[in-house]
Amino acid sequence: MIELLNPGPVLFIGPVEIVLVGIILLVLLFGPRAPEIAQHAGEAVGKFQRSKKQVEDEVEEVRDELEIDEDINEIKGEVEEIKGDVESTVELEGTEKQPETETETSHGQSPDNP
């Protein structure tokens, strides 16, 4: 019964062990070409990292553009609101000036004959 509770040593395989096994297999299977293969693998990893950095930079650029677009939309909304206020003010001033022109025409003055 004690043997069931203690199965023995636990085999732990981490990333370091996996890399070591990969290197050993590389040397055993490919012998003299192993350094060349390792060089190509290193170049591939470097290209991958550069590509990853490039994609991250592009994503950051798009995020910045989206933030600018949000700011532009906010400003457009404010401009539309101001435009509405100006139009309503102009309409109010136009209705206040109309009675004055009617009074002028009732006194015999017309816009065509000064």
Buried (B, 14 or more C-beta within 10 A) or exposed (E): EEEEEEEEEEEEEEEEEEEEEEEEEBBEEEEEEBEEEBEEEEEEEEEEEEEEEEEEEEEEEEEEEEEEEEEEEEEEEEEEEEEEEEEEEEEEEEEEEEEEEEEEEEEEEEEEEE
